[in-house]
């Protein structure tokens, strides 16, 4: 394989096709949601470029519509995307030696890009750095394309969009169910539900999110070793 062909995304594209289907539809929904919330298509377009964190972008809609609270926005973003800290540690060796591409690989790493780049068997003769670069770039483009298109089309939609924001709830429910089905030990999931319900009762529906995230992170950190042992024996 010649040097030029190593730069092409042909090897990466087939692995990202399933991501395209999900990202395009979810991004389209996000763009429409932004538009019906009163934002121009520039907002979802720019946020898909600069933030590129699907669940956080949905949450950002409420943050932009609410009172100015940078501390809440920071804590919310940190807690929602905290899993990327562990993704980054796992990818240290794989990203080593990729040169300038490493900066974009770190910025553009989402759940799906991490999954592909961590597990994929890179075809012989294809440069590792360029392969992971195009996987990441294609996945971000799918989200960018869907959210921008949704932002544009939202101006022409005249049906009742009430309840469209439920897509965020549905997104987290799907993620939770996928994790539940994958894990044999459901202790962490049950703890998350119980702690969230306790914080909901204690702090109310408007203020329980951050306390529940802090409580979940703290309890799971304290119980990490017992949970790891339970997972090994399961």
N, C-alpha and C positions, 0 to 999 in steps of 0.2 A: 504494500500500500504506500503510495507516494506521500510526501510531506503535506501537500495541499489537502488531500482527501482526509487527513487526520483532523483537520480543522472543521470539517463539515459535520452538521448535527445528525447525519444519516444514521449513525450507530445508536445515538441516544433517542431519537424520535420514537421508534416503536415501543420503547419502554414507557414513554410518557403519554401514549394515546389514551389509556384509561383515566389518567389524571385530567386530560383535556375535557373529557365528558363531564366529570364532576366539577372542575374549576369553572368551566364555561357557564354551566347552568347556575351554580352558586354565585359566581361573579355577576351574572346577569341579574339575579335576584337582588344582590347587594346594590348594584347600580340603580335599579328601579326603586329600591327602598330609600336610597339617598335622595333621589329625585323627588319622590312623593313626600319626603321629610322637609323639602324646601331648599335643597342644595343643587347647584348647577352640576352638569356632568364633569366639570373640571375637578370637583372634589373627589369622586371615586377614582378618576383617572390618575390624579396626582398621588392619592393615598396608596393606590395599588403599586405605584412606582417607589414611593418613599417608605411606606410602612410594610407592605406586603406581609400581612399577618391577618388572615381571613377573619378569625373570631374577634380579634382586637379591632379590626376595621368596623365590624358591626357594632361593637361596644362604643367606638368613637362617635357614632351618630348620636347616641344619648349624651355623651360627654360634651359634644358641641352644642347640643340643644339645652343643656343644663347650665347651672351656675359655674363660673370660672373657679376651678379647683385643681391646680396643677399637681398637688400632692396626691389627691385621689387618683388622678389620671396616671401618675407615675407608678403608684402601688398596684393599681389595676393591671397596667401593662406588664409589670414585673411578675405578678402572680399568674396571669393568664399564660405568659410565655416562658415561665420559669423552666419548663421541661427542655427548652433549647440549651440551657446550661449543660445538661447531661448529653444532649446531642453533640454539642461542640466538643466535649471531652472525648466522646467516642470517635470523632472524626479527625482528631489531631494527627494521627499517623497517615491517614488517607489524604489529607490536604497538604501534607508536607511535600515540598518540592514542586508545587504547582505555580510558583512565581507570583506574578501580579494577579493572577486569576483567584488566588486565595482570598483576597479582599472581597470579591463579589461572591465567592462560594460561602463565605461566612455570613455576609449580609442576606443573601437570597435563600438561605437554608430554611425550608419549611418541612413539615412532617413528611410530605410525599417525596421531596427531593432527598431528604435524609434516608428514607427507606430505600430508594432506588440506588443512590450512590454508595450506601453502606453494603448492600447485598448483591449488586449487579456483577456479573462476570463480564468484564470489559473485553471486547473482541480483540484478538491478537492483532497487533499492528496499529491499534488506535491509542493515541496519547491519553493517559489517564486524566490529566488535568483538563484537557479540552472536552473529554467525554463528560466529566462531572459538571463542567462549565455549561455545556449545552443542555444537560438535564435540568439544571437550575434555571437557566435562561428561558427554556421552553415552558417550564411550569409557571414561571412568573408571567410570561407573555399570555398564557391561557387565562390567567386571572385578570391581567390588565385588559385584555380584549373583551372578556365577558363583562367586567364591571363598567368599562367605558361605554360599551354598547348598551348596557342596561341604563346607564345615566342618560344617554341620548334618547333611547326609546321611551324612557319614563315620561318625557314631555308629551308623548302622543298617546299615552294610555289613559283611557277615560273610564275604565271599570273600577269598581270599589276595591281599593287596595287595603282596606282595614284588616288588620291582623297579619299583614305581610312581615312585620317584625318578628313574628313567631318563628321564622326561619332560623333565627339565631338559637332559640330554645331547641328547635328540632336538630340543629347541627350538634349541639352539646349532648343531646339525648342519644344520637347515633354514635358519637364518639364513646360515650359511656357504655352503651350496649356492646359495641365492638370490643372494648376492653374487657367487659364482663365475660363475653363468650371466649375470649382468648385466654384469660387467666383461670387457673384451677382454684386458686385461693382468692376468695372474694372479701377477705377481711378489710382490705384498704377501701374498697368500694362502699362497703357497709359503714365503715367509720366516716367516710366522706358524707354519706347521706344523713347519718345521725347527727354529726357535728353541724351540718348545714341547717338541719331542722331546729337544733337547739339555739343556734345563732339567730335564726328567723324569729323564734319565739322571744328571745332576749332583746334583739335590736330592732325588730320590725322589718317589713318588706323593703323599705327604702334604704336601710343602712346595714343589712346583714351580710352583704357580699364580701367586703374586705375582711371583717372579723372571722367569717367562716373560712376564707382562704388561709388566713394566718393560723387559725386553729388547726385546720387540716394539715398544713405544712409542719406545724410544731409537733402535733401528735404522731404523724408518720415519721418524722425525724427521730423522735424518742423511741418509737417502736420499730425502727428500721431493722435492727439485727434479728429480733424475734420473727418479723415478717419474712426476712430473707431465709431464715432457717425453715420456716413453714413452707415457703415456696420450693425449697430444695427437696423437702420430704414429700411434697404433694405429688 
